């Protein structure tokens, strides 16, 4: 057990591309805990695209991280000291303790988890925020009907991979969009999508016409930019677009101009931006279903694991560039 | 009674701006009617932005007008000959008999109207398709709550003027966007909006900040383009955007690129494209409410009336350029 805490702080706000020098890694003493608090040794840190927004001062749905503060992030770990009645030493917990080895909590938003059947890290992926995001966005906003075609971008990622697998379970045609042949092979062969388009081949419109010959009823959007624009040309009347992310735009200094807005009107499309934390009431049902599908082998997942907290910044930069393959984690122990 | 029919045909598909030479005006014999048909002398023709889409071959929600066919359009008129059991000579009717003095109908989509309390022309405006559009878009998609701020573009137009007045009736702050000081004065002084911004002044962002100091909860979109982009920067969390039209784009050869798509995500906005004919089930309630508000003097309207069928093309071109003031009609009698 390390006697020191290691933390990754936001050193400055990035302009355009995030750089490792936007972060600062510091060693600090282990924090003391007061009555009602507990200390958690984090085992895994989750890296997620939303963190890019928290690095900016721009208005967003959540508070920015201040310069000099520990970067925010989801974590799983184990309680190592407790003066909180609800948690005891040895408990496994999932929460938002940030980019650091140890975190102090008063129990707020900290959840005790059962790791007997499900690996600890899965609580940051399919059984965590990304899994709930896929479930709520697809089921509640996308409302897929059997026989419809569901397209999802960033299809090999933590959210997209679950979206397509749920679409299949619900009787839809699932088409992924991903970057590179390896990801596409994985999406089709391992995850069981009907098709996956490698957007890096530069033929997205033609490939979409082939992969979604009856048009697109639900487009689960994670990326934005020119991919979004091209998908809009293939939407069916009364299509739905759960707008979950715009990762292609997060580093952009000048945002992409979306041209095919007319498709939203002509096709009477419902587009809804959403943040999964607005839908906490739906999480229990999401995890009940996903947990069941995991046990039945109907949902699979993959993790990209960076080793050591000092590698978190580089792994995060890689995530924004699509270098991860499945859920991006940092192993902290 | 004219013994000849005069019709406006689509002569060719416009490229960019519509021109009068895209139309052809012809004189034809009065049509005979068969059993089950009736002949209507049209009194007013409605000119509406959607007609621009029908002139194009591009995929849209409705069939294009073929070259050489009579332009489609809503009309009100009077039955002058009938071999249809449901209509007799002298009945006033509203329907879609197109850009012509006389139209034959088998009764499909033709509705007998009561002109005792409401002027005939109103059935092409507040008590017709534009009124239903305003009602359905605002009430069903916009779902305004008392105290919220509703912004509507093309605010002096047939749809926009009703949107803002309903917003006021529902206890909202109503802010219009229109082109020019005369329209803005009308929107505030006569229609009773709380504010109206003249976008031609080129300070839309600043003026919106002043006119909607608590942000925008509902944006009823009729125009698209840079106005849409600017409004997106002022949307509140959980805002709604009924997407009714994109008139600024209909003549565009290269569509405007919408930059602030990120606002839809960050603010978890629900945007829904809609066409009022998909919501026929809602029309009776719309007209019951609007009819009541008209009688109570709570809804006002204005008409721009072009004289004579031969002036329909120029009036339509003016409509696309925002030269009308209120509902654009052509008087045919």
Interface residues (C-beta under 8 A of the other chain):
Chain A: X53 X59 X60 X61 X224 X228 X237 X243 X244 X245 X246 X249 X254 X255 X256 X257 X258 X259 X260 X261 X262 X264 X265 X266 X267 X268 X269 X270 X271 X272 X273 X274 X275 X278
Chain B: X53 X59 X60 X61 X224 X228 X237 X243 X244 X245 X246 X249 X254 X255 X256 X257 X258 X259 X260 X261 X262 X264 X265 X266 X267 X268 X269 X270 X271 X272 X273 X274 X275 X278
